[in-house]
Amino acid sequence: MYQIGRTAIKTALMAAMVFTASTVTSVTNSIAEPIDMTVSVIYGPEKPQAKIWLRFQQLINQRLPGEFDINVVTNGALGGEKETTEGIRLGSIHGALSTLANLTSWVPEGALFDMPFMFRDGDHINNVMTGPIGDEYKALYEAQGFKVLGFITYGARHDISRDPINTPADVVGLNMRVLQSQLHINLWRSLGANPTPVPITEAYNALETGVVDYMDMTMSGYHALKLHEVVPNFTETGHIWALGAFYVSSSFWDQLSDEQKTVFQDTADQVIPFFNELAAYEQNLSLARAVSEGAMVIQPDKGPWQEAMAGFWESAAGDVGGIDKIMEIVNTP
């Protein structure tokens, strides 16, 4: 039997330990840390605004397992829409939704999408926003630090009032609660109403006390804010569609690999229709609930409303890219 000296044994053990340590180090270094992604949602987890990101999180984890740690923060814990947008620009928040109206603070050209009676329906919106016009505006948003992966549709705005409203003539002389937006103020002033900017948190009281006679609102907001209790008439004008962006911060986007960017875009293309379906369902369900609680729905002839808005298009066109841009949208199939 061969005798192995202590020195030889010690040398062999040391070599084995060095080999094992270097192997473990090599394996550890080959496993990259997941990329942190913080998403801000200003609504609760049960709302479409949260569900779209939760679905996105699920699909990304399936397609890129272990590559991202996506934290979806709901209930406005990271701030409201303005604060979230500022966080996106700073890079402290990596993903969110925003109405295009909110983004006009940085991309004023986006006011184009608030023009009245420009969109016919959801399909028309989709054709416009997934085509050349959508691509043109994505570039404008990206220049301001917003990488827009796609556009979403929240729903249309309708008139809600104490007394029935059927035609544009019915709003002449009425006091109207409007968004704190010059475009909205000018729009309703052009129809003979007296627009009064009122924060949405004060709208119920303003309507109840008669400070204002009517306002415009989405179906879901009409019921959620209990406005049907004080203004029971809901006129389905659908004059302005509320559009939004599904977006990430440009600084976050720039750190992704080409493969990761492709997966992110593919996943966004999947979850945006999911959101639009949820939002449309919520709109209709909300109006049905308001009706069951006493609201009355008026379905007016939209022709007179569209004619009344024609002059406003001309007056506002210079601020939103020109009448040709408006007509490009109108004439999109």
N, C-alpha and C positions, 0 to 999 in steps of 0.2 A: 504494500500500500504506500502510495506516495505521501510524503509529509509536506504540507504547505506551510511555509513560514508566516509568522504574524505580519510581517511587512507586506507580503504579497496579498494577504487577505484584506488588510487595511486599504491597500491601493485599489483593489477590485471594488470594495464597498464604496469608496469615495468616487470612483468613476461611475458606478451605478447611480449614486445620488445626484451627481452632476448631470447625467443624462436625463434622469427623471425630472429634475427641476427645469432643465432647458426645454423639455417636451411640454410640461405644463404651462410654462411661460409662453411658448409658441402658440399653443392652443388658445390660451386666454387672450393673447393679443389679436388672434384671428377673429374673435367674436366682438364686433363693434357694439358700443353702448347704444341703446335705442334713442332716437331723436325725440325730445320732448315737444309736444304740441298742445298749447292751451287754446281752447275754443270758448268764446264768450257767447252766451245765449241770454237774452233779457227776459225770456218767458220761462214758465215751468216745464218740467220734463214731459208733461202730457200734451204739450202744444206742438203743432207741426214744425215750429221754428227750432225746437229741441230734437224732435224725432229725426229730422233730416241729418243732423250731425251724429246722432247715435247710430243711425244706419251707416253713415259714412265711416265711423269708427269701426263698426263691425266688419265691413267689407275690406277696409285697409288692413285690419289685423289678419283677415283670411288670406289676402293676396300677398302681403308683405309681413309675415309673422315675425315678431320680435324686433322689427325695424323702427317702430314708432310707439311712443307712450302718449296716447291721445287722452287729454283730460277735458271733458265737456262740462263747463261750469254754468249752471242754469240759474234762473230766478234773479238775473241782473246782479249777481254777486260781484261782478267785475265792473259794474256801471251800466248806465243806459246806452242808447244808441250812439250818442255823440262821444261819450267817454270810451266806448269800445272802439270806435273808429280811430280815435286818437291813439289808443293802445296799439292798434294794428299798424299805424304809421311809425310808432316808436319801436315796434317789434316785441313789446312785452306781451301782446296777445297775438296769436298766430292765425286764427281763423274765426269767422263770424258771418252773420247775415247783416245786410243794411238795406234800407229803402234807398232808392236812387235819389229821392228828394233830400234825404240826409246828406248824401255825398255831394250835393250841389255846392256845399261850402268849399269843397276842394276842386270839383269839376262842374263849374256852373253850366257847361254845355248840356249836362244831364237833365236840366229843366225841360228839355225837349219832350221827355217822356211823360210830363205832367200836362201836356196840352190836352184840352177837352175834346171828346168825341173823335179822337184820332184812331183809336183801336176799335175794331169791331167785336172781337171776342178773344178767348184764350188761344185758339189756333192761330189767329192773325198775329197775336203777340209773339207766339213761338216762332213763326216764320220770319218775323222781323228781327228778333233778338238772337236767332241762331244763324242769321245771314250776314251779309257784308256790313250792314249798319251796326249790328251787335259787335262785330270784330273791330270796327272803327272806334267804337266807344270803349271797348276793352283796352285799347291802346292808350286812350286818354286817362283811364283809371290807373293803369299800370304806371304811367308817368308820375303819378302822385303817391305811389307806394302801395297800390291796391292791385293784387293779382286776381282778377275776376275769372273764376273757373266756369261761370255760367250765370244766367239771369233767371230769377224766380218771379212768380206772380202771386201776390197776396190776395187780390180781389179788387172789385170795382167800388167806386164811391157813388152813393145815391143820396137823394135829398130826403131828409126826415123833418117833419113839421107838425105843429099843433093843428093847423087847418090844412085840408087837402091841397096839394100842388099838382097841377096837371100840365100846365104850359109855362113858358118863360114869363108870360104876362102876370102870372100869379105871384112872382117874387118881387115885382116892382114895389118899392117902398118898404119892403120888409127888412128887419134887422137880422143879419145872418152871422152866425159864428163861423169864422174861417180859420184855416191854418195860418200860422204866423209866416206867411210866404207872400211876397209881393205879387207873384203870378196869380195866386188864388184871390188876393184882394182885388187886383185889376180885373180878373175874370168876372166876378160877381158884380162889381161896380158897373161893368159894361152892360149888364142885364137890368140895371136899375135898382138893385138891392143895395142895402147899406152894410157893407162888410165890417165885422168887428172881430179882431183877433182875440181869442179867449183860449187860455191853456185848456187842454183836454180834461184835466182834473177838475176844472170849474164849469165844464159844459153843462152838466146835469142841473146845477143850481141856476145857471144863466137861463136855461130853457124853462125851468120850473117857475122862476120869478118874472119871466117875460122880458128880461134884459135883451134876449134875442128870440126871434120867432122860429127860426129853423137853422139847420146846418147840413153838411154832408158827411157821410160816414159809411164804412163798409158794413156788410150784414153782420159779421161777427162782433164788431165793435158796438153796433146798435144794441145787441142783446147783452153782451158782456158788461157794458157800462150802464145797463138798465135804462137807457134813454127812451125806450118804448113806453115807460111809465109816464113820461111827461110830454112826449111828442109821438102820438100813436100812429101817425100817417107816414108810411114808407113808400116813397115814389121811386120806382126802379128806373132811374135815368142812366145809370152806369156811365156817367160823363167822364170820369177820370179813372184809369186803372193804376193801382199802386204796384209798381214793379220794384224788384230788389236785386241785390247782388249776392251770390254765394262766393265768398272770396277769402284769400289768405294774404298775409303780409308779404310784400315783395322780398324782404330780407330773409324770411323763412323759405320762400320758394327758391331763392337763389342757392341755398345750401343743399338742395336735393339733387340726387343723381338723375341722369336722363331717364333711367328706368322708373325711378320713383315718381318723377313728374308725369310720365305717361300713365302710370297706375292712378295717380291722383286725378288726372283729367278724365280718364275712363270712368272712375268711380263717381266723380261729380256728374258726369253725363247720365249715370244711372239714378242717382238720388234726387236730382232736380225734378224729373217727372213725378217721382214719388211724393215730393213735397207739394207740387202743384195739385196733385189729386187730393191729398190730405186737406190742403187749404180750401179747395173748392167744396169739398164735402162739409168742412166746418162752416163755411159761409152759408150754405143752404140749410144746414141743420140749425144754425143760430137764428136765421130768419123764421124758420118753422116754429121754433120755440117762442120767438117774440109774438108771432101770430097766435099761438095757442094761449098766450097771456094777454091778448087784447089788441095787438097791433093790426093795422089794416094796410094791405098792399095795393098800391096804385100802379098800373102798367100803362104809362102814357105813350102817345105817338112821339117817337124820338125825332121825327123829321123837323118839327118846329124848333126843337132844342138845337139840333145841328145847324140849322139855318141861322139861329140867333148867335151861334158861336163863330160863324164864318168871319165876321168883322174882327173878332178878337184874334183869330189866327193871324190876320194881316198886321194888326197892331203889335203883337208879341213876337212875330217871326224874327225880327232883327235880334232879339235876345236869345233865341234858341237855335240859331244856325240857318235861318232863312226859310221862306215859304217853300222853296224847292225841297228842303230836307223834310218838312212836314208832309208834303205831297208824295215824296218818295216812300214814306211810311204808309200813308193812306192808300197808295196804289200797289203796295206789296200784296200779292195774292194771299 
